[in-house]
């Protein structure tokens, strides 16, 4: 488990803190999620930079994917990231629309959206870190406690 996940597991509160019966406001929960979204965004940006640095813009992906013989690796990486960003936006919007259609508008939709963004950003950052590992043989997480 990487340091971000370990820290998140240690600091994650339930909505009701049983020690002092504090009920956390939606804004507090969303703020907490945003801190971890920001950390995963930094990791994702770092992995993208490492990949771009290590992929030659002249390197063809022909040997990796027969449908992309004229594309260079950096262009494919950039297109992949743009597609992922659009997918995430669409997925969040769809989830919010479904939520509102089924239960109506409420502050919990902010928690739903923040949690989904956190999950998706974390997954993408780890996916890109895995590509770095495959390409360079190593990946060092930016976040160190």
N, C-alpha and C positions, 0 to 999 in steps of 0.2 A: 504494500500500500504506500502511495507517495505521501509527502508531507501535507499537501493540501487536504487530502481525504482524511488523514489522521487528525489534523487540526479541526476539520469540520465535524468529525465524529465526536471529538472531545467537547466542542463548544456548542453543538446543536442542542437547542432546548426544545422541549415539547411546548405546545401552545400554552399549557398550564404548568407552571413550575410547582411541583408538589411540595418543595421545601417551604416556600413562603406563600403558596396559593396565589401567586401573581399571574394574571392573565395578560399575555403579551398582545399588544395591539397589532393590527394588520401591518401598519407602517413599520413596526419593529421587526416583524418577521421578514417583510420584503427587504428591509435594509440589511438584515443579516444575510439573506440570500444574495443580495447585490455585492456584498463584500467578496463572497466566494465566486460569483460570476466574474468579477474584476480580476481575481487571481487566475482563474482558468483562461480568461481572455489574454492575459500576459503570457501564460504558457503556450497558448495557441499561436500568438504572434511570434513568440520565440521559435517555436518549431517551424513555422512558415519561413522565417528568416534563415534558419539553418538549412532547410530544404533548398531554398532559392540559392544560397551560397554554394551548396554542394552539387546542384544540378547545373550542368553547362547548358546555356541557352541554345547551343548548337547540337546538343545531344538529342537524338531522335528516340521516340518511344516505339519505333517500328518493331523492335525486338520484344517489347512488352505487350503491345496491343495492336493487332493487325489493322484495326479500323482507324488508327491515327498515324499513318505513315509520314505525313508531312508536318505534323505538329511537333514542336519542341517541348521538352519536359516542363520548363517554367511556364509556358503558355497553358499547358494542360493543368498544372497545379493552380494557376491563377483562375482558370475557368472553373475548376473543381471547387475552389473556395467561394467564388461568386455564386455558384449553383447551390452550395451548402447554405450560404447566407440567405438566399432567396427561399430555399426549402424551410429554413428555420422560421423566417418571417411568416410564410404561408401556414406552417404548422401551428404557430402560436395563434394567428388570426382564426384559423379553423377551429382550434380548441376553444377559443373564447366565444366564437359564434355558437358552437354546439352547447357550451355551458349556459350561455344566455338564453338559448332557445329552450333548454330543458329546465333550468331552475331560475332564470331571470338574472338581472344584474345584482351584484352584491360585492362587497369588498374582498370576499374570498377569491374572486377572479384574479386579483392582483397577486395573491399568493400562488395560485395555480400557474399563472404566466411566469412569474419569477422562478418557480421551481422547475418548470419546463425549460426555460432558457438556461438555467444552471445545468440541468441534466444534459441538454444538447451540446452546450459549450464544452462541458467536461469531456463528453464522449468524443467530440471532434478534436480537442486538444490531445487526448490520449491516442487517437487514431494517427494524428500527425507526428506525435512523438514516436509512435511505432514505426512510421515511415523513416524517421530520422535514424532510429536504431538499425533498420534494415539497410539504409544507405551508408551510414557512417560507422556503425558498430557501437554507438553510444548515444545517450541522451541524458543530460543533466537538467533536472527540474530547476527552474528559476527560484521557486519558493522553497526556502529552507527554514521553516519555523519562524 
